Amino acid sequence: MTATPATAANGGGPQNTGAPTRLAAMKVSKVGDRVFLGLSTGAAWLIMVILAGVAIFLIIQAAPTIGANWLQNTALQDRTSGFTLGYANFWAYVSPLLFGTIWASFLALLLGAPVAIGIALFISHYAPRRAAGILGYLVDLLAAVPSVVFGLWGIVVIRPFLGPLNDFLNTNFGWIPLFGGSVAQGGSTLLAGAIVLAVMILPIITSISREIFLQTPSLHEEAALALGATRWEMIRLAVLPYARSGIISSVLLGLGRALGETMAIAMIVSPKLIFSFQLLTNDNPTTIAANIANQFGGANLTQANALIATGLLLFVVSFAVNFVARWVVGRASTGPRRRRIPTRKASR
């Protein structure tokens, strides 16, 4: 058997010039994988450390005031600022703040979530492709608008716009507790704050819902249309059941955004530490975040600790809401359990 020039050049053995190159590439890829794994792991642990650090800081600063008797603490009864004056303990002070936070966030979800889901459906299933891209981009840009800008928009635009509506609701539906009381002449109402909050949570709910709607299997949609369903019936029977958990998680994440919102509520409503469901009066329950923003500048050290304690409670509530949202998403990713259908034994 005659040797080929390639085997002759290698001393008669088989040619294997590509093996070292492949081995070197594998080694480089392994090194890159290890570096990427290390960076990813470090980033994950860094987030955990930062979150734990924030929680520890809040607990340490809040501990002196949570279990203390406020009536016997001269620093908390200081009349200079006076916002903690007359409260017996921390829970008596934070209860109206927690009520105002939850009530304002609930109103924002009630007004904003249906609109956000409708926008997401329009972008994903009704709008032309070019218009859908532009509209989706504009909705995403709302998330970049600062809270102060939304607050100014609420003062300049929403307050005067709601003036006639407030009078109409109070005149014709004043027998309903929500619209009772004396209407605020300046428009500083909780309804105005809730509308601004609803606009602020639109981007997060719309973006997540839109992505979930677009992930609906096309076979499900085509099967519904092939069976004679209209566009809305196809969405109701194929898209919404598939996206149910995603919609719930997006609404909960929007709730988390509304709970922590500060400047818009602080600028628009007339805050008081009260329990009130009325939407059109000057006496509006304030939120934890807005109260911290309004009172922290003039507080002494002990009063600042009391405000930090309210921030700790808001931290716990927001963490619980986001945890529930992630649990809903994780439960949906595993898929529903299939029910075993009992079968009858065949008779002999």
C-alpha positions in Angstrom: 0.0 0.0 0.0 1.5 3.4 -1.0 1.5 6.2 1.5 -0.2 9.5 0.7 1.8 12.7 0.9 0.0 13.6 4.1 0.8 10.4 5.8 4.4 10.5 4.5 4.8 14.0 6.0 3.7 12.6 9.4 6.0 9.6 9.3 3.4 7.3 7.8 0.9 7.8 10.7 -2.6 9.2 10.4 -3.1 12.9 10.1 -4.5 14.5 13.3 -3.7 18.2 13.1 -7.2 19.4 14.2 -7.3 17.6 17.6 -5.1 20.0 19.5 -7.1 23.0 18.2 -10.4 21.4 19.4 -8.9 20.5 22.8 -7.7 24.1 23.2 -11.2 25.5 22.3 -12.8 23.1 24.8 -10.4 24.3 27.5 -11.1 28.0 26.7 -14.9 27.3 26.8 -14.6 25.6 30.1 -12.7 28.5 31.6 -15.3 30.9 30.2 -18.1 28.8 31.7 -16.4 28.8 35.1 -15.9 32.6 35.0 -19.5 33.2 33.9 -20.8 30.8 36.6 -18.7 32.6 39.3 -19.9 36.0 38.2 -23.6 34.9 38.1 -23.3 33.2 41.5 -21.6 36.2 43.0 -24.3 38.5 41.6 -27.0 36.3 43.1 -25.4 36.2 46.5 -24.8 40.0 46.3 -28.5 40.6 45.9 -29.2 38.4 48.9 -26.6 40.2 51.0 -28.0 43.6 50.0 -31.6 42.5 50.8 -30.5 41.0 54.1 -28.5 44.2 54.9 -31.5 46.4 54.3 -33.7 44.2 56.5 -31.2 44.2 59.3 -30.8 47.9 59.1 -34.5 48.5 59.3 -34.9 46.0 62.2 -32.1 47.6 64.2 -33.4 51.2 63.7 -37.0 50.3 64.3 -36.6 48.1 67.3 -36.5 50.9 70.0 -39.9 52.2 68.9 -41.9 49.2 68.0 -42.4 47.8 71.5 -42.1 51.1 73.4 -44.7 53.0 75.3 -45.0 56.2 73.2 -46.9 58.2 75.8 -44.0 57.9 78.3 -41.3 58.8 75.6 -40.7 62.6 75.7 -38.9 62.5 72.3 -42.0 61.0 70.6 -44.3 63.5 72.3 -42.2 66.4 71.1 -44.5 69.2 70.0 -42.1 70.8 67.6 -43.0 68.4 64.8 -45.9 66.7 66.6 -46.7 64.0 64.1 -46.2 61.3 66.7 -47.9 63.3 69.5 -50.8 61.5 71.3 -50.2 58.0 70.0 -50.0 55.3 72.7 -47.8 52.9 70.7 -46.4 52.1 67.3 -49.4 50.1 66.2 -51.8 52.9 67.0 -49.7 55.2 64.8 -49.1 52.8 61.9 -52.6 51.4 61.6 -54.1 54.4 59.7 -51.0 54.5 57.5 -51.3 50.8 56.6 -55.0 51.3 55.9 -54.3 54.3 53.6 -51.5 52.4 51.8 -53.7 49.3 51.1 -56.8 51.4 50.2 -55.1 53.6 47.8 -53.3 50.7 46.1 -56.5 48.7 45.9 -58.2 51.7 44.1 -55.3 52.0 41.8 -55.5 48.3 40.9 -59.3 48.6 40.5 -58.9 51.4 38.0 -55.7 50.5 36.3 -55.6 46.7 36.0 -58.5 46.2 33.6 -57.2 49.0 31.3 -53.7 47.6 31.4 -54.9 44.1 30.5 -57.1 45.6 27.7 -54.1 47.4 26.3 -52.0 44.2 26.4 -54.8 42.3 24.5 -55.1 45.1 21.9 -51.3 45.1 21.3 -51.0 41.3 21.1 -54.1 40.4 19.2 -55.9 43.3 17.6 -53.5 46.1 16.6 -51.5 46.0 13.3 -47.9 44.9 13.7 -46.4 48.3 13.1 -48.9 50.1 15.4 -48.5 47.4 18.0 -44.7 47.9 18.1 -45.1 51.7 18.5 -47.8 51.4 21.2 -45.8 48.8 23.1 -42.8 51.1 23.0 -44.8 54.1 24.3 -46.3 52.0 27.1 -42.8 50.9 28.2 -41.7 54.5 28.2 -44.2 55.3 30.9 -42.1 53.2 33.3 -39.2 55.7 32.8 -41.3 58.8 33.8 -40.3 60.0 37.3 -42.8 60.0 40.1 -42.5 63.8 40.5 -43.6 64.3 36.9 -46.7 62.1 37.5 -47.4 64.2 40.7 -47.1 67.5 38.8 -49.4 66.0 36.1 -51.9 65.1 38.7 -51.9 68.6 40.2 -52.1 70.5 37.0 -54.3 68.2 34.9 -56.1 65.6 36.9 -57.3 67.8 39.8 -59.1 70.4 37.5 -60.4 67.7 35.2 -62.0 65.8 38.1 -63.7 68.9 39.5 -67.0 68.6 37.7 -67.0 64.8 38.1 -66.5 65.2 41.8 -69.5 67.5 42.1 -71.7 65.2 39.9 -70.8 62.1 42.0 -71.4 63.9 45.3 -74.7 65.4 44.2 -76.2 62.3 42.6 -74.5 59.5 44.5 -73.7 61.2 47.8 -75.8 58.6 49.6 -73.0 56.1 48.8 -70.3 56.4 51.5 -67.6 56.5 48.9 -68.9 59.7 47.4 -70.3 61.3 50.5 -69.0 64.2 52.6 -68.1 67.7 51.6 -66.3 67.9 48.2 -62.7 69.2 48.3 -62.7 72.5 46.5 -59.0 72.3 45.4 -59.4 68.8 44.0 -57.0 67.3 46.6 -58.9 64.0 46.8 -58.0 60.4 47.1 -59.7 59.7 43.8 -57.2 61.9 42.0 -54.3 60.1 43.7 -55.7 56.7 42.8 -56.1 57.7 39.1 -52.4 58.8 39.0 -51.3 55.6 40.7 -53.4 53.6 38.2 -51.5 55.3 35.4 -48.2 54.6 37.1 -48.8 50.9 37.4 -50.0 50.5 33.7 -46.5 49.8 32.2 -45.6 46.8 34.5 -49.0 45.1 34.2 -49.3 45.8 30.4 -45.8 44.6 29.6 -46.0 41.3 31.5 -49.5 40.6 30.3 -48.6 41.3 26.7 -45.7 38.9 26.9 -47.9 36.2 28.4 -50.6 36.7 25.7 -48.0 36.4 23.0 -46.8 33.0 24.4 -50.2 31.4 24.0 -49.7 28.4 21.7 -50.8 29.3 18.2 -52.4 25.8 17.8 -54.9 26.7 20.5 -55.9 29.9 18.9 -56.1 28.3 15.4 -58.2 25.4 16.7 -60.7 27.8 18.3 -60.9 29.9 15.1 -61.3 26.7 13.0 -64.2 25.7 15.1 -66.0 28.9 14.3 -65.1 31.1 17.3 -64.9 34.8 16.8 -61.8 36.8 17.8 -63.2 37.6 21.2 -64.4 34.0 21.8 -60.9 32.7 20.8 -59.3 35.1 23.4 -61.8 34.1 26.0 -61.5 30.4 25.5 -57.8 30.0 24.5 -55.8 33.0 25.5 -57.2 34.1 28.9 -57.2 30.6 30.5 -53.6 30.1 29.4 -52.5 33.5 30.7 -54.5 33.4 33.9 -51.5 32.9 36.2 -49.4 35.5 34.3 -52.2 38.1 34.7 -52.4 37.4 38.4 -48.6 37.8 38.8 -48.6 41.0 36.8 -51.4 42.5 38.9 -49.5 41.6 42.1 -46.3 43.1 40.8 -48.3 46.3 40.0 -49.7 46.2 43.5 -46.1 46.1 44.8 -45.3 49.2 42.7 -48.4 51.0 44.1 -47.6 50.1 47.7 -44.2 51.7 47.6 -45.1 54.9 45.6 -44.2 58.1 47.4 -44.2 61.4 45.7 -47.3 61.2 43.6 -49.5 60.6 46.7 -47.6 63.1 48.8 -48.1 65.8 46.2 -51.7 65.2 45.2 -53.8 64.2 48.3 -54.4 66.1 51.5 -52.9 63.6 53.9 -54.3 62.8 57.4 -53.8 59.8 59.7 -57.4 58.7 59.6 -59.6 55.7 58.6 -61.8 56.9 55.8 -63.3 55.4 52.6 -64.5 58.7 51.2 -62.9 59.6 47.9 -64.0 63.2 47.3 -63.1 65.0 50.5 -60.1 66.9 51.8 -59.6 64.4 54.6 -57.7 61.6 52.9 -55.8 58.7 54.5 -52.2 58.9 53.7 -49.8 56.1 52.8 -46.7 54.9 54.6 -44.3 56.0 51.9 -45.9 59.5 51.5 -45.9 60.0 55.3 -42.1 59.2 55.5 -41.4 61.6 52.7 -43.5 64.4 54.4 -42.3 63.9 58.0 -38.7 62.7 57.9 -37.1 66.0 57.3 -38.4 67.6 60.5 -38.2 64.5 62.8 -35.8 64.1 65.7 -33.8 60.9 66.1 -36.5 58.9 67.9 -39.2 60.1 65.6 -37.0 59.1 62.7 -36.8 55.6 64.2 -40.6 55.5 64.3 -40.7 56.4 60.6 -38.2 53.7 59.8 -40.4 51.3 61.7 -43.3 52.1 59.4 -40.9 51.6 56.5 -40.1 48.2 57.9 -43.7 47.3 57.9 -44.0 48.5 54.3 -40.9 46.4 53.4 -42.6 43.3 54.8 -45.9 43.9 53.0 -44.1 44.6 49.7 -41.9 41.5 50.1 -45.0 39.4 50.9 -46.8 40.7 47.8 -43.8 40.0 45.5 -43.3 36.6 47.1 -46.9 35.7 46.3 -46.4 36.9 42.7 -43.3 34.7 42.3 -45.1 31.8 43.8 -48.0 32.1 41.4 -45.6 32.2 38.5 -43.6 29.2 39.8 -46.8 27.2 40.3 -48.0 28.0 36.8 -44.6 26.9 35.3 -45.0 23.4 36.7 -48.4 23.1 35.0 -51.7 21.9 36.5 -51.9 18.5 37.8 -53.9 16.1 35.7 -56.9 14.6 37.3 -57.2 10.9 37.0 -60.5 10.0 35.4 -62.0 6.8 36.9 -62.8 4.1 34.4 -65.4 1.4 34.7 -64.2 -2.2 34.5 -65.4 -4.0 31.5 -68.1 -6.5 32.2 -67.4 -10.0 31.4 
